């Protein structure tokens, strides 16, 4: 070919590019879509099982149940597209008051890499090089007694409040739901979301991050993850390595936990079994608990009752009464009102202020120091037995009845001047401990 002809072709191509000319190489990558739509008379219950795409629930305006299931993708050929369409369906079971729907995409193996999907169907058919494969479901329902939803690998979005009860199973997705007037049953794994107010609830969360509104009677299991909860009436909670925030428990609170962090508002009564936890709370009426290796920060509490405490750190701003059986635990109480009853081994008990009226002070300890400032206005009787210990009290205000000191033992019985036989008893039995009563 002559040089002049080559220059002509080059100049022609250059002009074409400058003018924006496009020369299609092939017709691959066309978007294909198939939608399955059905309408049903009103039902009391609807069950929908879906996967691999978003599930949206919205309000029906005609009192009937509608769904639109859509599969969308880019395929290289009509043959591949038709193979996908042939294996896509919705299985429907209709009863008088119940409708069951299952998105049926007959896949045995689904492999997506860098947005490109390869499918092997259950009948052996294979399709390669699908792009942007999505299966979406839109469900339009009237008011129902119960709605059952299940989705894997994508979201559930409920756009209106639910008048009845809601059951959800969610795997590796996100849920968005408004208020639920009935009960809520949720099983979530590797998921996130937000749910409004609800009635009674059974919640099972695994490695999920979900924010809840207010509820009534709740039973919850949570492992690995985080959740927030508004107010509840009664709450039974079993957690493991979870971050928890709750605002108010109006009734009974039962908690079993390992390795979790809690930020809790107010509650009435609580029963807790904790291991290596971190508890921060506004407080309430009473906590009964067993605990190991746990840190407590409590603002205000009437009764703190440790059935057993082992190597805990307890910090309370205002406490009515402390009862405990403990080892290696540190108690820091800013203000104590009524007193304490402790069986102690190698603990540290420090009370900064004591307001009274004194109800009881009963201490039995080994290798434990007790510091409690019983002011001059507190009238009490004293019985003390110490071995290898030291007792500090207001000697000038004490009428001593028995005082025996021998070797490393001290026995003391007496009463503060003005105290009577009905005055509260301060009983101290200590081994190798420093006991300080008064300022």
C-alpha positions in Angstrom: 0.0 0.0 0.0 1.2 3.4 -0.9 2.2 5.8 1.8 -0.4 8.3 0.6 -3.2 5.8 1.2 -1.9 5.0 4.7 -2.0 8.7 5.5 -5.5 9.0 4.2 -6.8 6.1 6.4 -5.0 7.6 9.4 -6.5 11.0 8.9 -10.0 9.5 8.4 -9.8 7.6 11.7 -8.5 10.7 13.5 -11.4 12.8 12.2 -13.8 10.1 13.3 -12.4 10.1 16.9 -12.5 13.9 17.1 -16.2 13.8 16.0 -17.1 11.2 18.7 -17.8 8.4 16.3 -18.3 4.9 18.0 -17.8 1.7 16.3 -19.5 -1.1 18.3 -17.4 -4.2 18.6 -20.2 -6.5 19.8 -23.6 -6.5 21.4 -22.5 -8.1 24.7 -23.6 -6.7 28.1 -27.3 -6.0 27.4 -29.5 -5.6 30.5 -32.1 -8.3 30.8 -35.1 -8.1 33.1 -37.9 -10.5 34.1 -40.8 -9.6 36.5 -43.3 -12.0 38.1 -46.4 -10.2 39.5 -49.4 -11.6 41.3 -52.4 -10.2 43.2 -54.3 -12.1 46.0 -57.3 -11.4 48.2 -56.7 -10.1 51.7 -55.0 -12.6 54.2 -54.5 -12.7 57.9 -50.9 -13.9 57.5 -48.3 -13.5 54.8 -45.0 -15.4 54.7 -42.2 -14.4 52.3 -38.8 -16.0 51.9 -36.3 -14.2 49.7 -32.6 -14.0 49.1 -29.8 -12.3 47.0 -31.6 -9.0 46.6 -33.6 -6.2 48.4 -37.0 -7.0 49.9 -39.3 -4.0 50.3 -42.7 -4.0 52.0 -45.1 -1.2 51.4 -48.8 -0.5 52.0 -51.5 -1.9 49.8 -54.1 0.6 48.8 -56.9 -1.8 47.8 -56.9 -4.2 50.7 -55.3 -7.0 48.6 -51.8 -8.6 48.6 -49.5 -7.9 45.7 -46.0 -8.8 44.9 -43.5 -8.0 42.1 -40.4 -10.2 41.9 -37.8 -8.9 39.4 -34.5 -10.4 38.3 -32.2 -8.1 36.5 -28.7 -8.7 35.0 -26.4 -8.2 32.1 -25.8 -11.2 29.9 -23.6 -12.0 26.9 -26.2 -13.8 24.9 -29.9 -14.5 24.5 -29.2 -18.1 25.3 -27.7 -17.2 28.7 -30.5 -14.8 29.5 -33.1 -17.4 28.7 -31.4 -20.0 30.9 -31.5 -17.6 33.8 -35.2 -16.7 33.1 -36.1 -20.4 32.9 -34.7 -21.0 36.4 -36.4 -18.0 38.1 -39.8 -18.4 39.7 -41.9 -17.7 42.8 -43.4 -20.6 44.6 -46.9 -19.8 45.9 -49.0 -21.6 48.5 -52.3 -20.0 49.1 -54.7 -20.9 51.9 -57.9 -19.2 53.0 -56.2 -16.9 55.6 -52.5 -17.4 54.8 -50.2 -16.8 51.8 -46.8 -18.3 51.5 -44.3 -17.0 48.9 -40.8 -18.2 48.2 -38.4 -16.7 45.7 -37.1 -19.7 43.8 -33.9 -19.3 41.9 -32.8 -22.8 41.3 -29.1 -22.3 41.9 -26.8 -25.0 43.2 -23.6 -22.8 43.1 -23.4 -19.0 42.9 -19.9 -17.5 42.5 -19.4 -13.7 42.1 -15.9 -12.3 41.6 -15.3 -8.6 40.9 -19.0 -8.1 40.1 -19.0 -11.0 37.5 -21.3 -13.9 38.4 -21.1 -17.6 37.4 -24.1 -19.8 38.1 -24.6 -23.5 38.2 -28.3 -24.5 38.5 -29.6 -27.6 40.2 -30.3 -29.3 36.8 -26.6 -28.9 35.8 -27.0 -25.9 33.5 -24.2 -23.3 33.8 -24.2 -19.6 32.9 -21.1 -17.5 33.0 -20.2 -13.8 32.9 -23.4 -12.3 34.3 -23.0 -8.7 35.5 -25.0 -6.8 38.1 -27.3 -9.7 39.0 -30.0 -8.6 41.3 -33.2 -10.2 42.5 -35.6 -7.8 44.1 -39.0 -8.3 45.7 -41.7 -5.7 46.4 -44.5 -6.9 48.6 -47.6 -4.7 49.1 -49.9 -5.8 52.0 -52.9 -4.4 53.8 -53.1 -4.6 57.6 -52.2 -8.2 58.7 -52.3 -10.2 61.9 -48.8 -11.5 61.2 -46.1 -10.9 58.7 -43.2 -13.3 58.3 -40.1 -12.1 56.3 -36.8 -13.8 55.6 -33.9 -12.6 53.5 -30.3 -13.5 52.9 -27.5 -11.2 51.6 -29.6 -8.0 51.3 -31.9 -5.6 53.0 -35.5 -5.8 54.4 -37.2 -2.4 54.2 -40.6 -2.1 55.8 -41.9 1.3 54.8 -45.1 1.5 57.0 -45.9 0.6 60.6 -47.0 -3.0 61.2 -50.4 -3.3 62.8 -50.0 -6.9 63.8 -46.9 -9.0 64.7 -43.7 -9.3 62.7 -41.3 -12.3 62.4 -38.0 -11.7 60.7 -35.0 -13.9 59.8 -32.1 -11.9 58.4 -28.7 -13.1 57.3 -26.0 -10.8 56.2 -28.3 -7.9 55.4 -29.9 -4.8 56.8 -33.4 -4.2 58.3 -35.3 -1.0 58.5 -38.7 -1.1 60.2 -41.1 1.4 61.8 -43.3 0.7 64.8 -44.7 -2.8 65.3 -48.0 -2.8 67.4 -47.9 -6.5 68.0 -45.0 -8.8 68.9 -41.6 -9.0 67.3 -39.6 -12.1 66.7 -36.2 -11.4 65.1 -33.3 -13.7 64.3 -30.3 -11.8 62.9 -26.8 -12.9 61.8 -24.1 -10.6 60.5 -26.6 -7.8 60.0 -27.4 -4.2 60.8 -30.5 -2.1 61.1 -33.1 0.1 62.9 -36.4 -1.0 64.3 -39.0 1.2 65.9 -41.2 0.5 69.0 -42.8 -2.9 69.4 -44.7 -5.1 71.9 -43.4 -8.3 73.4 -40.3 -9.7 71.7 -38.0 -12.6 71.2 -34.7 -11.4 69.8 -31.6 -13.5 68.7 -28.7 -11.5 67.5 -25.3 -12.8 66.3 -22.6 -10.4 65.2 -25.2 -7.8 64.5 -25.6 -4.0 65.1 -29.2 -3.1 65.5 -31.0 -0.1 67.2 -34.4 -0.8 68.8 -37.0 1.5 70.0 -39.2 0.8 73.1 -40.6 -2.7 73.9 -42.6 -4.5 76.4 -41.6 -8.0 77.7 -38.4 -9.0 75.9 -36.2 -12.1 75.8 -33.0 -11.5 74.0 -29.8 -13.4 73.2 -26.9 -11.5 71.7 -23.4 -12.6 70.8 -20.6 -10.4 69.2 -21.9 -7.1 68.1 -23.8 -4.1 69.4 -27.4 -3.1 70.1 -29.3 -0.2 71.6 -32.6 -0.5 73.2 -35.0 2.2 74.5 -37.3 1.3 77.4 -38.8 -2.1 78.2 -41.1 -3.5 80.8 -39.4 -6.8 81.7 -36.1 -7.9 80.1 -34.3 -11.2 80.1 -30.9 -10.8 78.4 -28.2 -13.4 77.7 -25.1 -11.7 76.1 -21.6 -12.6 75.1 -18.9 -10.1 74.0 -21.5 -7.5 73.1 -21.8 -3.7 73.4 -25.1 -2.8 75.0 -26.9 0.5 75.5 -30.4 0.6 77.2 -32.3 3.5 78.6 -34.9 2.1 81.0 -36.2 -1.2 82.4 -39.5 -0.6 84.2 -39.9 -4.0 85.7 -37.8 -7.1 86.2 -34.3 -7.3 84.6 -32.5 -10.7 84.3 -29.0 -10.6 82.8 -26.4 -13.3 82.1 -23.2 -12.2 80.4 -19.6 -12.8 79.6 -17.1 -10.2 78.2 -19.7 -7.4 77.4 -19.9 -3.7 77.9 -23.1 -2.2 79.3 -24.4 1.4 79.5 -27.8 1.1 81.2 -30.2 3.8 82.4 -32.5 3.1 85.3 -34.2 -0.1 86.3 -36.3 -1.5 89.2 -34.9 -4.9 90.3 -32.2 -6.9 88.6 -30.7 -10.3 88.8 -27.2 -10.6 87.2 -24.6 -13.3 86.5 -21.5 -11.6 85.1 -18.0 -12.7 84.0 -15.4 -10.1 82.9 -18.0 -7.5 82.1 -18.1 -3.7 82.2 -21.3 -2.2 83.7 -22.2 1.4 83.8 -25.7 2.3 85.1 -27.9 5.0 86.5 -29.1 2.4 89.0 -32.4 1.5 90.5 -33.9 -0.4 93.5 -31.8 -3.6 93.9 -29.3 -5.8 92.1 -28.8 -9.4 93.1 -25.8 -10.9 91.4 -22.9 -13.2 91.0 -19.8 -11.7 89.4 -16.2 -12.3 88.4 -13.6 -9.8 87.0 -16.3 -7.2 86.4 -16.1 -3.4 86.7 -19.2 -1.6 88.1 -20.0 2.1 87.9 -23.3 2.8 89.6 -24.9 6.2 90.2 -27.6 5.4 92.7 -28.9 2.1 94.1 -30.9 1.1 97.2 -29.5 -2.5 97.6 -26.4 -4.1 96.1 -26.4 -7.8 96.9 -23.5 -9.9 95.8 -24.2 -13.6 96.3 -20.6 -13.9 95.2 -18.0 -11.4 94.0 -14.5 -12.3 92.8 -11.9 -9.8 91.8 -14.4 -7.1 90.9 -14.2 -3.3 91.0 -17.3 -1.6 92.4 -17.7 2.1 92.3 -21.1 3.5 93.6 -22.0 7.2 94.0 -25.0 6.6 96.3 -25.9 3.3 98.0 -28.5 2.3 100.5 -27.2 -1.0 101.7 -24.3 -3.4 100.6 -24.5 -7.1 101.1 -21.7 -9.3 99.7 -19.6 -12.4 99.9 -16.4 -11.6 98.1 -12.8 -12.2 97.3 -10.2 -9.8 96.0 -12.8 -7.1 95.3 -12.5 -3.4 95.7 -15.5 -1.4 96.9 -15.5 2.4 96.5 -18.7 3.9 97.8 -19.1 7.7 97.9 -22.2 7.9 100.0 -23.6 5.0 102.1 -26.9 5.4 103.9 -28.0 2.3 105.8 -25.0 0.0 106.2 -23.5 -3.2 105.0 -23.2 -6.9 105.7 -20.0 -8.4 104.2 -18.1 -11.7 104.3 -14.8 -10.8 102.9 -11.4 -12.2 101.9 -8.6 -9.9 100.8 -10.9 -7.1 99.7 -10.8 -3.3 100.1 -13.9 -1.5 101.4 -13.9 2.3 101.4 -16.9 4.5 102.2 -16.4 8.2 101.9 -19.6 9.4 103.5 -22.2 7.8 105.8 -25.5 9.5 106.2 -27.7 7.1 108.2 -29.9 6.1 109.7 -27.8 3.0 110.4 -29.7 -0.2 109.8 -26.9 -2.8 110.2 -23.1 -3.1 110.0 -21.9 -6.7 110.0 -18.3 -7.3 108.8 -16.5 -10.6 108.8 -13.2 -10.5 106.9 -9.7 -11.8 106.3 -6.9 -9.6 105.0 -9.5 -6.9 104.3 -9.4 -3.2 105.2 -12.7 -1.5 106.1 -13.0 2.3 106.2 -16.5 3.6 107.0 -17.0 7.1 108.6 -19.7 6.6 111.3 -20.3 10.2 112.4 -20.8 11.4 115.9 -24.6 11.5 115.4 -24.8 7.8 114.6 -25.7 5.8 117.8 -24.8 2.2 117.8 -23.6 -0.8 119.8 -20.3 -2.4 119.0 -19.0 -6.0 119.1 -15.5 -6.4 117.8 -13.1 -9.4 117.6 -9.8 -8.9 115.8 -6.8 -11.1 115.3 -3.6 -9.4 113.9 -5.7 -6.4 113.2 -6.2 -2.8 114.1 -9.4 -1.1 115.2 -9.9 2.7 115.1 -13.1 4.1 116.6 -14.3 7.2 118.6 -12.9 6.2 122.0 -14.1 9.3 123.9 -17.7 8.7 122.8 -17.7 4.9 123.6 -19.0 3.4 126.8 -16.9 0.2 127.0 -18.4 -2.8 128.6 -15.8 -5.5 127.7 -12.2 -4.9 126.6 -9.8 -7.7 126.3 -6.4 -7.6 124.6 -4.1 -10.5 124.6 -1.2 -11.1 122.2 -2.5 -10.3 118.8 -6.2 -10.5 119.7 -8.7 -7.8 120.6 -12.2 -8.3 122.0 -14.4 -5.2 122.5 -18.0 -4.7 123.5 -19.5 -1.3 124.0 -21.9 1.4 122.8 -21.8 5.0 121.8 -22.9 7.3 124.6 -26.6 7.8 124.2 -27.2 4.4 122.5 -29.7 1.9 123.9 -30.3 -1.8 123.8 -32.4 -1.2 120.7 -29.7 0.7 118.8 -28.3 -1.0 115.7 -25.4 -3.3 116.2 -22.0 -2.9 114.6 -20.3 -6.3 114.5 -16.7 -6.7 113.4 -14.8 -10.0 113.1 -11.5 -9.4 111.4 -8.3 -11.3 110.7 -5.3 -9.2 109.6 -7.3 -6.2 108.7 -7.4 -2.5 109.4 -10.9 -1.4 110.6 -11.7 2.3 110.8 -15.0 3.4 112.2 -15.5 7.2 112.2 -13.5 10.1 110.9 
